[in-house]
Each structure stands twice: as C-alpha cells, then as structure tokens.
C-alpha cells in the first residue's frame, strides 16, 4: 500500500528545497571566506596600486574577449545539436548558463539549464544531457592538454613544482589527456550520427576548430590581464595559469569556483613569476569579467522563452513527492 511521505520528513519536498538552499549558502560562504583569506595574504595597498596603474586598453580587450568566448561556445552548441538551434538562441542559452553556474544553487546549475533549454520533441532531456556533458568535457580536455603541453617547455615552473628532474609525470598526464581527447571523437559520431542530413565529419571538424579557437581566446584573456598588470608572464605561463584555474574551479566546494579558482590562478601566476599583487589582480579581473557577463545572462534569462519551462522542470525535480510502499 502506497502512502505519501511525511511533509516534514527527510524525503519531503520542503526538506529537500531547504537542504539545497542551505548547501548553497554554505558553499557560497566557504568560497567567500577563501577569497577573503587570499586577499588578507596580499598587501592591500600594493594590490590597489597595481590595479590602479593597470593598462586599461588591455583590461578592456580582455573583457571584450569574453564576449568572443561566449560566441564560440554558442557556435559549438549549435553544431552539437546539428544546427537545430539558430545562433542567437544558442548564444542566449550559453550566456544564461553562466548566470546559473555563478549565482544559483548547484541543483539548478548551468549544465542542467542548457540540457533543458536545448531539448525538443525529438531530443528529450536524456538525449540532451550527453550533448551538454560532451560540451563541458571538450573544454576541459583542451585546457588541460594545452596547459600540460606548455608546462613541459617551462623549466622554471617545473623546478618550482619539483618536477624539473622528473618530467615523466607531466608527460604521462599529457598522454592521458590526449588519449581522452581522441576518445571524444567517437562520441561526436554518436551524438550526430543519428541526425539525417548532417555531415558528421564536417561538423566534427567545425567543433574541433571552434574548440581550439576558444582555447586560444581563453589563454589570450589571461595574457591580456597579465600585460595590463605588468606581470612577466608569457603565453606558456598563461596557459598553465588557465589550466590551474579551470581544473581547481571545477571542485564542487564553492559556488562557481569562488575563492578556489582565485587561489589556483594566483598560485600558478606566482609560480610563473608574477608578484603576489599582480597574481591576485589577474584572478580578480578574471572573476569580475565572468560575473559581469553572468549578470548579463541573468538579465537575458528574465526575458528568455526557456525561463518558465526550465524553472518548472527544476521545481518538479526538487519538489515532486515520492511514494513508498
């Protein structure tokens, strides 16, 4: 005999919603505390001076480059769904997903939003989710592979990490990363192979090309911020800084990687030769840039046709009562 669960029990809708919100607040507080701790370890007067003396054209270029990054990510999403989205809608979905990732609880994350937004009558949530996961994986693989490849040419950083005499660890990690990249290729065929009228090879080539260009833009943003703050970092150094920030930013211990990503970027930039103030400045400029565009994504979300559907589905997923025997 089935009965509804107790309204205040651990499996009740209200309890799950409260738990989700509590976890979000805890993660946000943790990230904020980490960021404050990082700032306390840097001379505030020197940090303000470095930022106030920054070369504004380079900062502006780095800020604008994020718009190009969003365009490339939207274009890749368009290709991954076999051109069933027009570019403007793919760009909107990509931008709004940053708002979800940066500001909302993990249960309504950017990946979940994108999966809900790109589904259609022929592609339900279960088919849309692999597309979104592939999109995230291809970003990470490019960043990790590029960072490791450039790291091999940076003997100074290898020495700081204690790997100058044993490069095999980095080389092995690079091989694993490249094998993972190769392993993603059959996934493209599986994602696109069922869509009639789609040239899988041509689309796969476009996805790889767009992803490579996206990676260069991401490295370029770090280069521009380093130039703006007069940090002595070259392109290889910035690729290493980007890889550290992206990888540690994925840890699900704070909202949007807040604090954790700044620490990783500042640490990596410091290893590469930047002063503590310049390293922290690069991390802060990166965070402010992401937040500004995520905020624009939130404004776009309010006017988005996917808003009611995504909210309804996420609310159903969190609050739908379960029955037990």
C-alpha positions, -999 to 999 in steps of 0.1 A, spaced: 0 0 0 14 34 -10 13 65 12 26 100 8 58 108 27 56 129 58 56 166 50 85 174 73 104 142 68 139 140 52 124 130 18 97 156 18 97 183 -9 101 212 16 130 194 33 149 189 0 144 225 -10 157 238 24 186 214 22 195 226 -13 194 263 -2 214 255 30 241 238 10 242 267 -15 246 292 14 274 271 29 293 268 -4 289 305 -10 301 313 25 331 289 21 341 304 -12 338 339 2 359 331 32 386 316 10 387 347 -12 389 369 19 418 348 32 436 352 -1 432 389 0 445 391 35 477 374 24 483 402 -1 493 437 8 461 456 1 478 489 -6 501 473 -32 472 455 -47 452 487 -51 482 504 -66 488 476 -91 451 477 -102 450 515 -103 481 516 -125 468 488 -148 468 494 -186 431 499 -193 432 491 -230 445 456 -222 418 451 -195 391 463 -219 404 439 -246 403 410 -221 368 419 -211 356 420 -247 374 387 -254 349 370 -231 321 381 -255 340 363 -283 344 333 -260 306 332 -255 301 334 -292 324 305 -299 308 284 -271 273 292 -286 285 282 -320 298 249 -308 265 242 -291 248 250 -323 270 224 -341 264 198 -314 227 199 -318 231 195 -356 222 231 -363 187 227 -349 193 260 -329 198 293 -346 230 311 -334 212 338 -314 193 312 -293 225 291 -288 243 323 -277 215 331 -253 215 297 -237 253 297 -233 253 332 -217 224 324 -193 241 292 -183 269 313 -168 243 330 -146 231 297 -133 266 284 -127 278 316 -109 249 326 -89 223 299 -84 224 266 -64 241 236 -79 208 218 -83 199 243 -110 233 245 -125 243 258 -159 247 223 -174 211 213 -163 198 246 -177 214 240 -211 202 204 -212 166 216 -205 169 245 -230 181 225 -260 157 196 -257 129 193 -282 103 168 -293 130 146 -309 156 151 -283 144 148 -247 164 156 -215 180 122 -215 194 128 -250 203 165 -244 223 158 -213 251 139 -231 255 168 -255 260 192 -226 284 168 -209 304 165 -241 305 203 -244 319 206 -209 344 178 -214 358 192 -246 365 225 -229 384 208 -200 404 185 -223 416 214 -245 426 234 -214 443 205 -197 461 193 -228 473 228 -237 484 236 -202 504 204 -198 520 208 -233 531 243 -225 542 234 -190 568 210 -205 585 240 -220 586 259 -187 616 246 -168 612 273 -142 577 263 -132 587 226 -133 615 234 -109 591 252 -86 569 222 -86 598 198 -80 594 182 -114 625 196 -132 643 162 -129 613 141 -135 592 153 -164 577 119 -169 548 127 -146 538 157 -167 544 138 -199 523 109 -187 495 133 -178 497 149 -212 495 115 -229 464 106 -209 448 139 -217 455 135 -254 441 99 -253 410 114 -237 407 139 -265 409 111 -290 383 92 -271 359 121 -275 359 118 -313 337 86 -314 313 105 -291 308 132 -317 298 105 -342 273 90 -317 258 124 -310 255 134 -346 253 102 -364 216 97 -359 207 131 -375 198 127 -411 213 153 -435 242 161 -412 277 157 -424 293 142 -393 329 147 -405 323 183 -414 305 191 -382 332 173 -361 359 193 -378 339 225 -371 335 215 -334 373 208 -331 382 240 -349 358 262 -327 371 245 -296 407 252 -305 399 288 -312 380 290 -279 410 278 -261 433 304 -277 408 331 -267 408 319 -231 446 319 -229 446 353 -246 424 367 -219 449 357 -192 477 372 -214 459 405 -217 453 407 -179 489 399 -173 500 426 -197 476 451 -181 492 445 -147 528 443 -160 531 407 -149 562 390 -165 542 361 -179 545 347 -214 519 327 -234 531 294 -220 528 307 -184 493 319 -190 483 286 -205 495 270 -172 476 296 -151 444 289 -171 447 252 -167 452 255 -129 422 278 -126 398 257 -147 407 224 -130 405 235 -94 375 257 -102 356 225 -110 358 213 -74 322 214 -61 331 231 -28 320 267 -36 296 284 -59 311 290 -94 345 281 -80 346 313 -60 377 316 -39 391 282 -51 397 294 -87 412 327 -75 436 308 -53 446 285 -81 452 313 -106 471 334 -80 493 304 -70 500 294 -106 507 330 -117 531 333 -87 549 302 -97 553 316 -132 570 348 -118 542 373 -111 543 393 -79 516 384 -53 497 416 -61 498 411 -99 488 374 -95 459 383 -73 449 411 -97 448 387 -126 425 364 -106 402 393 -96 400 407 -131 390 372 -143 363 369 -117 348 403 -123 347 396 -160 329 364 -156 304 379 -131 296 408 -154 287 385 -183 269 361 -159 249 391 -147 240 400 -183 230 363 -187 206 368 -157 190 398 -174 187 378 -206 172 349 -186 144 371 -174 134 377 -210 142 341 -221 114 319 -235 131 289 -218 126 305 -184 92 291 -175 100 256 -188 133 254 -170 120 266 -137 90 243 -139 112 213 -146 137 221 -119 110 228 -94 93 195 -103 126 176 -99 131 191 -64 96 192 -50 78 162 -66 66 140 -37 78 104 -37 57 75 -27 69 45 -7 53 11 -2 
